[in-house]
Amino acid sequence: MKDIDPYQPLYPIGVVADILKIHPRTLRVYEQEGLIKPARRGGKRYYSNSDLQWLQCLRKLLTEEGLNIAGVKKLLSVAPCWQIRNCDEETRKKCPAILNFPIPCWELKPKSCIEKGLKCEECDVYKQKRAAVISTKCCNE
């Protein structure tokens, strides 16, 4: 059996809401706040296993750790994306994420990414940032 890509969007919003025991509206709020970027097919939201892992972490941060949405956003902005990507100086000079730090690039929707057809949920910076938060704040091992 082939391994499932953790970033492959599989679950509709209703299934994810049931798994997390929250209302689908809560997931929409997280999306509006820029905390999650589910894939879209035919106008419907679909979440991957990676998204589900992040949402479980996010729920823990919000319910058990006492953070609010603004606190989670601040946490995500602590390590700038250019450090994750090891951008050279020339790239940094043009980068909207650097020019607007501490706003993370996925909130800025950089023109360079839009022009190239890149999506945040497919971006290594976005994935690594989310994985770092999950591993440091949400793993009990």
N, C-alpha and C positions, 0 to 999 in steps of 0.2 A: 504494500500500500504506500502510495506517495505521501510524503509529509505535507501537511497543510501550511501554506505560507501564513505566518502570523499577521501579516498586513492585508490579507485578502478579505474584503468586506463580505461577511456572511450573514449577519444577524440584523433583521429589521428592528426598528426602534421599540416595538411592543415586546419583542423577545428580550431585548436588553433591559428594558424597564422591569420586566418580570424577574429576570435573574438578579437584578440589583435591589428589587423590592422598592422601587421608586416610581413616581408618575412619569410618563413620557414627557410631560411639560418640563420637568426638571432637566432632562437631557437636552431639550431645546434651549433652556436657559444657559446650560454649560456651553452649548455651541455658540449662542449669541455673545457670550462673554469671552469667547476665543479659547476656551479650555479644551475643546475637543473639535475635531474636524472630520465628521463621518463622511464616507463616500456617498455619492448620490447616483441613483439609477432611476430614471423615470420620475424624478422629483421626490423620490423616497430616500430616507436615510438608511444606510447600512453600515454596520460596525464590524470591525475585525476582532480577532482574539487579542491583538495588541491594544486596540481601543478598549476592549472589555477589561483588560488588566489595568490600564490607566484609569478607567472609571472606578474600578474597585479601590485603587489607591486614592483617587480624588475623594471618594466618599469617606474613606478613612481619615484623610486630612481634614475634611470638613466636619465630620461627626465626632471623631475620637480625639483628634489633635487640637481641636478648637480654632482652626484657621477659618477665615471667611474667604470668599472668592478673591477679594483684593489681595489677601495674604498669599494665596496660592499663586496668583499672577506674579507677585513680587518674588516668590521663591523660584519661579521659572525664569525670571530675568536676572538672577544672580550671576550666572556664568554666561558671558556673552557668546553668541554663536561663532564669532570669528576665532575664539579660542578653541572651540570644538572642531572647526573646519581648518584651523591653521592657515588662515588667509594671509596672503602676502600684503605688503604695505600698499601697493598700487590698488589692489582690490578693496582694501579697507577705506581708502580715500573716497571711493565712489559708493560705498555700501550704505544704504539707508538705515540698516540696523545699527551701524556705528554712529552715524550722524544723529540718530534719534535715541541712542542708548539712554535709559535702560529699558526702552520698549523693545520686546523681542520681535524678531523679524516677522514672525507669523501674524503679529497684530498689525504690522505695517503693510502687509501684502505688497512687497517690493515690486516695483515696475519691472526690474530685471527678471524676476521670477515669472511674472505674468507674461511678459514678452516671450519667454522661453517655453511657456506652457507648463511650468512647474507648479506642483500642488504641495502645500505644506505637509499634508499627511503622507506624502511620498519622499519628503526631504530628509536627508540624513541628520541635519541639524535638529529638526523638530523631533525626529525619532530618538536621537541620542539624548536630547534634553529630557524628554519624557521618561526614557529608560533610566536616566540618572536620578531623577526624582523618585521614581518607583523603587529603585534599589536602595537609596539612602533614607527614604522616609516611610516606605510601606512594606518592606520585607521584614518578617519577624524571625528569619533564620539567624 
